[in-house]
């Protein structure tokens, strides 16, 4: 029996593949490579000394996806695949609603057809919108404020409704806070298309010389140094959270939602300072105006994941920055992208 990993060539997906393989799971990867690189899967194989089937197909290609399920004994699905850039979702909302919702609907339909009813869904803390208080626990009201977050929120509701209609489903909804870092080997890491949308890869590209400076949006918040505070979590800790949730799903039914974060926050300037120390490189920055919709402080309450999954984040800010820098310095231009050689269906 194998775990199907959709979006397995992506940032979080590739790190989760490593942890799954190291833990003795068999995996099958499906990825359309729209925001990822086949080189990542090659490196996953090298890191783990393992081989696994990969299919470069789109989740909305129902016929090809169905063939994957027929070719392999799939036990559960970890669903990472989806469009994920907040800014792009605001500029092109229909693209996000169409792809994220329709691809997940198709995946669930194919799973049902093939008798597979265990899924871990890659959600996001963006579903909480502008929280009224911190730390944020799983019972906090949700109300995403951008199309990307709303697609995550809608998929969560769809999975709730599916489980209510078909009680044999086991669904884990994992709400990530801010994934950062990279595998300790430096072989896989975050390689965003174009200019990074997130703080830490932006800092890393400034440190390596690809970008000139970091824009710090606001220095007058009620925080330790006036800059925004967020909950950053090492991607390997995040991947480990998926393994713990996968074990949980094997023994329960229904929908179970968990925050995956560290339970504490770091400010923008703290992250810049820590990265300068880890890299030994200057990270120039400038203070800019606040962005509309930004809040001062956002971090997770992680007690539920500790109590029910026996999981907590183990890596701190120094390891996050150290491992990010190792990846960025070893791969200053990200992955070198060879022509993909897909397994023919």
Protein Blocks (a to p, Z undefined) as FASTA:
>chain_A
ZZddehklmmklmmmmmmmmmnopacddddehlaccfklmmmmmmmnopacddddddfkl
mmlmmmmmmmpccfbdcdfbccfbfklmmmmmmlmmmmmmmmmmmmmmmmmmnopabdcd
dddfklnopafbdcddfkbccddfbfklmmmmmmmmmmmmmmmmmmmbccdddddfbded
jdfklmaccddehjafbfklmmmmmmnopambdcdehjabccfkopacdddddfklmmmm
mmmmmmmmmmcgcjddddddehpacdfklmmmmmmmmnopacddddddddehiafbdcdd
fklmmmmnopacfbdfklmmmmmmmmmmmmmnopaddddddddZZ
